[in-house]
Amino acid sequence: MLTRDDFEDLLKIGVALSSVHDLDRLLDMILFESQRLTNADGASIYLVQGEKLVFKSVRSNTFFKKWGESKTRQIFKSVEMPLTKDSIAGYVALTLKPLNIPDVRKIPPGSEYHYNPATDKKYGYETISLLAIPMLNYEEKIIGVLQLINSMKGGKAIPFTEEHMRITSSLASQAAVAIQNAMLAEELKNAHYETIIRLSAAAEYRDKETANHIKRVSYYSRLIAEKIGLSKEEVEAIFWSAPMHDIGKLGIPDAILLKPGKLTPEERKIMEQHTIIGAKILEGSKAEILVKSSIIALTHHEKYDGSGYPRGLKAENIPIEGRIVAIADVYDALSSKRPYKEAFPEERVLSIMRESRGTHFDPGLLDVFLRNIDDVREIKKNYPDTEGEIWK
Protein backbone atom coordinates (compact mmCIF):
# COMPACT_ATOMS: atom_id res chain seq x y z
CA MET A 1 0.00 0.00 0.00
CA LEU A 2 1.17 3.51 -0.79
CA THR A 3 1.35 5.69 2.30
CA ARG A 4 0.04 9.23 2.63
CA ASP A 5 3.62 10.47 2.32
CA ASP A 6 3.99 8.48 -0.90
CA PHE A 7 0.83 10.06 -2.34
CA GLU A 8 2.01 13.55 -1.38
CA ASP A 9 5.41 12.84 -2.91
CA LEU A 10 3.84 11.60 -6.14
CA LEU A 11 1.50 14.61 -6.24
CA LYS A 12 4.45 17.01 -6.01
CA ILE A 13 6.31 15.08 -8.69
CA GLY A 14 3.23 15.08 -10.94
CA VAL A 15 2.83 18.85 -10.63
CA ALA A 16 6.53 19.33 -11.42
CA LEU A 17 6.39 17.02 -14.45
CA SER A 18 3.32 18.75 -15.87
CA SER A 19 5.12 22.09 -15.88
CA VAL A 20 8.05 20.86 -18.02
CA HIS A 21 7.59 20.88 -21.80
CA ASP A 22 11.18 20.31 -22.89
CA LEU A 23 11.35 16.57 -23.61
CA ASP A 24 15.00 15.99 -22.68
CA ARG A 25 14.66 17.87 -19.41
CA LEU A 26 11.42 16.03 -18.65
CA LEU A 27 12.94 12.58 -19.25
CA ASP A 28 15.88 13.42 -17.01
CA MET A 29 13.52 14.58 -14.25
CA ILE A 30 11.56 11.32 -14.47
CA LEU A 31 14.76 9.28 -14.16
CA PHE A 32 16.04 11.37 -11.26
CA GLU A 33 12.82 10.93 -9.29
CA SER A 34 12.69 7.21 -10.11
CA GLN A 35 16.20 6.72 -8.77
CA ARG A 36 15.38 8.69 -5.66
CA LEU A 37 12.27 6.65 -4.92
CA THR A 38 13.98 3.26 -5.40
CA ASN A 39 17.64 4.00 -4.62
CA ALA A 40 18.47 2.66 -8.09
CA ASP A 41 22.02 3.01 -9.35
CA GLY A 42 20.87 3.37 -12.95
CA ALA A 43 17.75 4.39 -14.81
CA SER A 44 16.78 4.67 -18.46
CA ILE A 45 13.76 5.37 -20.63
CA TYR A 46 12.80 3.72 -23.90
CA LEU A 47 10.14 5.40 -26.02
CA VAL A 48 7.93 3.40 -28.36
CA GLN A 49 8.03 4.72 -31.92
CA GLY A 50 6.09 2.52 -34.30
CA GLU A 51 7.77 -0.88 -34.43
CA LYS A 52 10.87 0.38 -32.64
CA LEU A 53 12.06 1.05 -29.13
CA VAL A 54 14.23 4.15 -28.92
CA PHE A 55 16.64 4.49 -25.98
CA LYS A 56 16.18 8.17 -25.12
CA SER A 57 17.65 9.05 -21.75
CA VAL A 58 19.90 7.62 -19.06
CA ARG A 59 21.12 8.35 -15.55
CA SER A 60 23.75 6.25 -13.81
CA ASN A 61 25.37 7.06 -10.48
CA THR A 62 28.27 4.71 -11.29
CA PHE A 63 28.97 6.10 -14.75
CA PHE A 64 28.33 9.73 -13.76
CA LYS A 65 31.03 9.30 -11.10
CA LYS A 66 33.34 7.52 -13.53
CA TRP A 67 32.93 9.71 -16.63
CA GLY A 68 30.74 12.68 -15.70
CA GLU A 69 27.20 13.34 -16.92
CA SER A 70 28.07 14.73 -20.35
CA LYS A 71 30.30 11.85 -21.45
CA THR A 72 27.88 9.26 -20.05
CA ARG A 73 24.99 10.73 -22.03
CA GLN A 74 27.15 10.84 -25.15
CA ILE A 75 28.12 7.18 -24.81
CA PHE A 76 24.56 6.04 -24.23
CA LYS A 77 22.85 8.42 -26.63
CA SER A 78 19.80 7.42 -28.64
CA VAL A 79 19.87 3.79 -29.76
CA GLU A 80 17.09 1.99 -31.62
CA MET A 81 16.08 -1.67 -31.44
CA PRO A 82 13.16 -3.72 -32.75
CA LEU A 83 10.03 -3.85 -30.61
CA THR A 84 9.97 -7.57 -29.79
CA LYS A 85 9.49 -9.67 -26.68
CA ASP A 86 13.11 -10.81 -26.84
CA SER A 87 14.40 -7.81 -24.86
CA ILE A 88 13.15 -6.97 -21.38
CA ALA A 89 12.00 -3.49 -22.42
CA GLY A 90 10.31 -4.92 -25.52
CA TYR A 91 8.53 -7.58 -23.48
CA VAL A 92 7.18 -4.99 -21.05
CA ALA A 93 6.09 -2.67 -23.89
CA LEU A 94 4.21 -5.43 -25.71
CA THR A 95 2.61 -7.15 -22.69
CA LEU A 96 1.96 -3.91 -20.78
CA LYS A 97 3.10 -5.74 -17.64
CA PRO A 98 5.90 -4.66 -15.27
CA LEU A 99 8.85 -6.95 -14.62
CA ASN A 100 10.66 -7.07 -11.29
CA ILE A 101 13.72 -9.28 -11.76
CA PRO A 102 15.76 -9.91 -8.56
CA ASP A 103 18.77 -11.21 -10.52
CA VAL A 104 19.08 -11.01 -14.30
CA ARG A 105 21.72 -13.74 -14.23
CA LYS A 106 19.08 -16.19 -13.10
CA ILE A 107 16.41 -15.59 -15.75
CA PRO A 108 15.18 -19.09 -16.73
CA PRO A 109 16.56 -20.28 -20.11
CA GLY A 110 13.05 -20.85 -21.49
CA SER A 111 11.83 -17.34 -20.69
CA GLU A 112 10.28 -15.23 -23.48
CA TYR A 113 12.61 -12.34 -22.62
CA HIS A 114 16.35 -12.26 -22.14
CA TYR A 115 18.91 -9.94 -20.60
CA ASN A 116 21.72 -8.93 -22.96
CA PRO A 117 24.94 -8.43 -20.93
CA ALA A 118 26.90 -6.96 -23.85
CA THR A 119 26.80 -3.39 -22.52
CA ASP A 120 27.81 -4.55 -19.02
CA LYS A 121 30.80 -6.40 -20.43
CA LYS A 122 31.80 -3.49 -22.65
CA TYR A 123 31.87 -0.94 -19.83
CA GLY A 124 32.79 -3.13 -16.84
CA TYR A 125 29.42 -2.96 -15.10
CA GLU A 126 27.34 -5.68 -13.45
CA THR A 127 23.56 -5.52 -13.61
CA ILE A 128 21.88 -7.66 -10.98
CA SER A 129 18.40 -6.44 -10.08
CA LEU A 130 16.17 -4.84 -12.70
CA LEU A 131 12.73 -3.23 -12.59
CA ALA A 132 10.96 -2.41 -15.88
CA ILE A 133 7.66 -0.50 -15.83
CA PRO A 134 5.34 0.20 -18.81
CA MET A 135 4.51 3.88 -19.22
CA LEU A 136 0.83 4.05 -20.17
CA ASN A 137 -1.22 7.13 -20.92
CA TYR A 138 -4.85 7.71 -19.90
CA GLU A 139 -6.01 5.51 -22.79
CA GLU A 140 -3.76 2.66 -21.61
CA LYS A 141 -1.62 3.17 -24.71
CA ILE A 142 2.08 2.39 -24.33
CA ILE A 143 4.30 5.47 -24.52
CA GLY A 144 7.53 3.92 -23.32
CA VAL A 145 9.30 1.81 -20.72
CA LEU A 146 10.99 2.99 -17.54
CA GLN A 147 13.88 0.68 -16.63
CA LEU A 148 15.70 0.79 -13.28
CA ILE A 149 18.89 -1.09 -12.47
CA ASN A 150 20.40 -2.22 -9.17
CA SER A 151 18.57 -0.99 -6.10
CA MET A 152 21.44 -0.17 -3.74
CA LYS A 153 21.84 -0.73 0.00
CA GLY A 154 25.13 -0.54 1.85
CA GLY A 155 27.04 -0.37 -1.43
CA LYS A 156 25.51 -3.60 -2.73
CA ALA A 157 22.82 -4.30 -5.30
CA ILE A 158 19.65 -5.78 -3.82
CA PRO A 159 16.29 -6.72 -5.40
CA PHE A 160 13.68 -4.04 -5.97
CA THR A 161 10.74 -4.38 -3.59
CA GLU A 162 7.04 -4.65 -4.32
CA GLU A 163 6.73 -1.16 -2.84
CA HIS A 164 9.26 0.08 -5.39
CA MET A 165 7.18 -1.43 -8.18
CA ARG A 166 3.94 0.15 -6.92
CA ILE A 167 5.34 3.64 -6.50
CA THR A 168 7.24 3.65 -9.82
CA SER A 169 4.13 2.34 -11.60
CA SER A 170 2.21 5.34 -10.26
CA LEU A 171 5.04 7.64 -11.30
CA ALA A 172 5.20 6.03 -14.75
CA SER A 173 1.51 6.79 -15.38
CA GLN A 174 2.03 10.48 -14.62
CA ALA A 175 5.24 10.49 -16.63
CA ALA A 176 3.58 8.95 -19.69
CA VAL A 177 1.03 11.77 -19.91
CA ALA A 178 3.73 14.41 -19.38
CA ILE A 179 5.91 12.81 -22.08
CA GLN A 180 3.02 12.69 -24.52
CA ASN A 181 2.27 16.39 -23.92
CA ALA A 182 5.95 17.29 -24.31
CA MET A 183 6.17 15.32 -27.55
CA LEU A 184 3.12 17.13 -28.93
CA ALA A 185 4.66 20.47 -27.93
CA GLU A 186 7.91 19.46 -29.63
CA GLU A 187 6.07 18.43 -32.79
CA LEU A 188 4.34 21.81 -32.86
CA LYS A 189 7.62 23.61 -32.28
CA ASN A 190 9.30 21.62 -35.06
CA ALA A 191 6.42 22.44 -37.39
CA HIS A 192 6.87 26.14 -36.61
CA TYR A 193 10.61 25.87 -37.23
CA GLU A 194 10.06 24.12 -40.57
CA THR A 195 7.62 26.88 -41.52
CA ILE A 196 10.27 29.49 -40.72
CA ILE A 197 12.85 27.54 -42.74
CA ARG A 198 10.55 27.25 -45.75
CA LEU A 199 9.58 30.92 -45.67
CA SER A 200 13.23 31.92 -45.29
CA ALA A 201 14.14 29.62 -48.17
CA ALA A 202 11.99 31.78 -50.47
CA ALA A 203 14.58 34.54 -50.18
CA GLU A 204 17.54 32.18 -50.38
CA TYR A 205 16.05 30.41 -53.41
CA ARG A 206 16.38 33.58 -55.44
CA ASP A 207 19.98 33.99 -54.28
CA LYS A 208 20.80 30.37 -55.24
CA GLU A 209 21.44 29.36 -51.64
CA THR A 210 20.33 26.04 -50.14
CA ALA A 211 17.75 25.11 -47.54
CA ASN A 212 20.46 23.54 -45.41
CA HIS A 213 22.49 26.76 -45.49
CA ILE A 214 19.67 28.30 -43.47
CA LYS A 215 19.64 25.39 -41.03
CA ARG A 216 23.43 25.41 -40.58
CA VAL A 217 23.46 29.15 -39.84
CA SER A 218 20.70 28.52 -37.31
CA TYR A 219 22.58 25.69 -35.59
CA TYR A 220 25.95 27.49 -35.64
CA SER A 221 24.28 30.50 -34.05
CA ARG A 222 22.71 28.34 -31.35
CA LEU A 223 26.09 26.74 -30.63
CA ILE A 224 27.75 30.12 -30.07
CA ALA A 225 24.85 31.35 -27.93
CA GLU A 226 25.01 28.21 -25.76
CA LYS A 227 28.76 28.36 -25.31
CA ILE A 228 28.77 32.00 -24.15
CA GLY A 229 26.23 31.12 -21.47
CA LEU A 230 23.05 32.77 -22.67
CA SER A 231 19.88 31.46 -21.04
CA LYS A 232 18.10 28.55 -22.66
CA GLU A 233 15.26 30.87 -23.68
CA GLU A 234 17.69 33.32 -25.33
CA VAL A 235 19.51 30.48 -27.08
CA GLU A 236 16.28 29.10 -28.53
CA ALA A 237 15.12 32.55 -29.60
CA ILE A 238 18.35 33.06 -31.58
CA PHE A 239 18.04 29.56 -33.06
CA TRP A 240 14.52 30.31 -34.30
CA SER A 241 15.33 33.84 -35.47
CA ALA A 242 18.58 33.23 -37.36
CA PRO A 243 16.94 31.57 -40.41
CA MET A 244 15.31 34.87 -41.37
CA HIS A 245 18.57 36.82 -41.57
CA ASP A 246 18.32 37.31 -45.36
CA ILE A 247 14.53 37.57 -45.71
CA GLY A 248 15.02 41.11 -47.09
CA LYS A 249 16.52 39.69 -50.31
CA LEU A 250 12.92 39.24 -51.41
CA GLY A 251 12.96 42.98 -52.12
CA ILE A 252 16.14 43.08 -54.22
CA PRO A 253 15.75 43.11 -58.04
CA ASP A 254 16.86 39.93 -59.81
CA ALA A 255 19.24 41.89 -62.05
CA ILE A 256 21.27 42.77 -58.94
CA LEU A 257 20.66 39.76 -56.71
CA LEU A 258 21.53 37.26 -59.46
CA LYS A 259 24.26 39.23 -61.20
CA PRO A 260 27.18 36.83 -61.78
CA GLY A 261 29.87 39.50 -61.85
CA LYS A 262 31.00 42.21 -59.48
CA LEU A 263 28.40 44.76 -58.43
CA THR A 264 28.86 48.41 -59.24
CA PRO A 265 28.93 50.86 -56.29
CA GLU A 266 25.32 51.82 -57.08
CA GLU A 267 24.24 48.17 -57.24
CA ARG A 268 26.09 47.45 -54.00
CA LYS A 269 24.10 50.17 -52.24
CA ILE A 270 20.84 48.62 -53.45
CA MET A 271 22.00 45.15 -52.40
CA GLU A 272 22.83 46.41 -48.92
CA GLN A 273 19.23 47.54 -48.59
CA HIS A 274 18.21 43.89 -48.01
CA THR A 275 19.06 44.37 -44.32
CA ILE A 276 16.66 47.31 -44.00
CA ILE A 277 13.98 45.61 -46.10
CA GLY A 278 14.22 42.50 -43.92
CA ALA A 279 13.87 44.52 -40.74
CA LYS A 280 10.83 46.32 -42.15
CA ILE A 281 9.18 43.04 -43.18
CA LEU A 282 9.56 41.75 -39.63
CA GLU A 283 9.04 44.93 -37.61
CA GLY A 284 6.02 45.76 -35.47
CA SER A 285 5.41 42.31 -34.02
CA LYS A 286 5.22 41.64 -30.29
CA ALA A 287 6.34 38.02 -30.78
CA GLU A 288 9.85 37.60 -29.39
CA ILE A 289 11.00 35.48 -32.33
CA LEU A 290 10.01 38.13 -34.87
CA VAL A 291 11.49 40.93 -32.77
CA LYS A 292 14.85 39.12 -32.72
CA SER A 293 14.50 38.19 -36.39
CA SER A 294 14.12 41.87 -37.23
CA ILE A 295 17.25 42.72 -35.21
CA ILE A 296 19.25 39.96 -36.92
CA ALA A 297 18.05 40.90 -40.41
CA LEU A 298 19.11 44.51 -39.79
CA THR A 299 22.47 43.93 -38.08
CA HIS A 300 24.08 40.70 -39.35
CA HIS A 301 26.21 42.67 -41.85
CA GLU A 302 27.50 45.17 -39.28
CA LYS A 303 31.21 44.77 -38.52
CA TYR A 304 32.96 44.98 -35.17
CA ASP A 305 35.21 47.88 -36.30
CA GLY A 306 32.25 49.94 -37.55
CA SER A 307 32.86 49.40 -41.27
CA GLY A 308 29.74 47.31 -41.86
CA TYR A 309 26.26 48.23 -43.01
CA PRO A 310 23.56 49.52 -42.94
CA ARG A 311 24.28 51.80 -39.94
CA GLY A 312 28.00 51.40 -39.35
CA LEU A 313 27.51 50.20 -35.78
CA LYS A 314 30.62 49.33 -33.83
CA ALA A 315 31.59 46.75 -31.20
CA GLU A 316 29.06 46.35 -28.37
CA ASN A 317 26.66 48.72 -30.11
CA ILE A 318 25.91 45.87 -32.50
CA PRO A 319 23.26 43.67 -30.85
CA ILE A 320 24.73 40.36 -29.78
CA GLU A 321 22.27 38.49 -32.04
CA GLY A 322 23.74 40.27 -35.06
CA ARG A 323 27.32 39.62 -33.96
CA ILE A 324 26.59 35.93 -33.51
CA VAL A 325 24.83 35.44 -36.86
CA ALA A 326 27.58 37.38 -38.66
CA ILE A 327 30.08 34.68 -37.68
CA ALA A 328 27.73 31.82 -38.54
CA ASP A 329 26.72 33.29 -41.90
CA VAL A 330 30.23 34.11 -43.11
CA TYR A 331 31.64 30.74 -42.03
CA ASP A 332 28.93 28.92 -43.94
CA ALA A 333 29.25 31.11 -47.02
CA LEU A 334 33.00 30.51 -47.19
CA SER A 335 32.89 26.80 -46.45
CA SER A 336 30.02 25.85 -48.78
CA LYS A 337 29.81 25.29 -52.52
CA ARG A 338 27.72 27.70 -54.52
CA PRO A 339 26.82 27.84 -58.22
CA TYR A 340 29.39 30.61 -58.63
CA LYS A 341 32.20 29.15 -56.48
CA GLU A 342 33.64 26.02 -54.91
CA ALA A 343 33.78 25.57 -51.15
CA PHE A 344 36.98 26.93 -49.63
CA PRO A 345 39.16 24.41 -47.74
CA GLU A 346 38.57 24.62 -44.00
CA GLU A 347 42.13 25.83 -43.35
CA ARG A 348 41.58 28.82 -45.63
CA VAL A 349 38.14 29.54 -44.15
CA LEU A 350 39.49 29.61 -40.59
CA SER A 351 42.47 31.69 -41.67
CA ILE A 352 40.19 34.31 -43.24
CA MET A 353 38.05 34.42 -40.11
CA ARG A 354 41.03 34.74 -37.78
CA GLU A 355 42.34 37.61 -39.91
CA SER A 356 38.95 39.30 -39.42
CA ARG A 357 39.05 38.97 -35.63
CA GLY A 358 38.32 42.38 -34.12
CA THR A 359 37.60 43.94 -37.54
CA HIS A 360 34.65 42.03 -38.98
CA PHE A 361 33.95 39.77 -36.01
CA ASP A 362 33.54 40.19 -32.27
CA PRO A 363 36.87 38.73 -31.03
CA GLY A 364 35.36 37.03 -27.98
CA LEU A 365 32.57 35.40 -29.94
CA LEU A 366 34.94 34.29 -32.69
CA ASP A 367 37.24 32.69 -30.11
CA VAL A 368 34.28 30.74 -28.74
CA PHE A 369 33.32 29.62 -32.24
CA LEU A 370 36.85 28.46 -33.05
CA ARG A 371 37.25 26.64 -29.72
CA ASN A 372 34.17 24.61 -30.62
CA ILE A 373 35.11 23.88 -34.22
CA ASP A 374 34.56 20.13 -33.71
CA ASP A 375 30.90 20.83 -32.92
CA VAL A 376 30.74 23.11 -35.97
CA ARG A 377 32.06 20.28 -38.16
CA GLU A 378 29.44 17.93 -36.73
CA ILE A 379 26.66 20.37 -37.65
CA LYS A 380 28.08 20.73 -41.15
CA LYS A 381 28.16 16.94 -41.50
CA ASN A 382 24.56 16.58 -40.27
CA TYR A 383 23.17 19.20 -42.69
CA PRO A 384 25.13 18.82 -45.92
CA ASP A 385 24.28 20.40 -49.25
CA THR A 386 23.31 17.80 -51.85
CA GLU A 387 23.11 18.28 -55.57
CA GLY A 388 19.33 18.14 -55.39
CA GLU A 389 19.22 20.89 -52.75
CA ILE A 390 21.44 23.43 -54.46
CA TRP A 391 19.08 25.82 -56.17
CA LYS A 392 19.52 25.74 -59.95
Secondary structure, DSSP 4 states (H G I P E B T S, - for coil): ---HHHHHHHHHHHHHHHT---HHHHHHHHHHHHHHHHTEEEEEEEEEETTEEEEEEEEEHHHHHHH-HHHHHHHT--EEEE--TTBHHHHHHHH---EEES-GGG--TT-SSB--THHHHHHT-----EEEEEEE-TT--EEEEEEEEEEEETTEEEPPPHHHHHHHHHHHHHHHHHHHHHHHHHHHHHHHHHHHHHHHHHHHHHTT--HHHHHHHHHHHHHHHHHTT--HHHHHHHHHHGGGTTGGGGGS-HHHHT-SSPPPHHHHHHHHTHHHHHHHHHTT--SHHHHHHHHHHHHTT--TTS--SSS---GGGS-HHHHHHHHHHHHHHHHS-BTTBPPPPHHHHHHHHHHTBTTTB-HHHHHHHHHTHHHHHHHHHHS---TTTS--
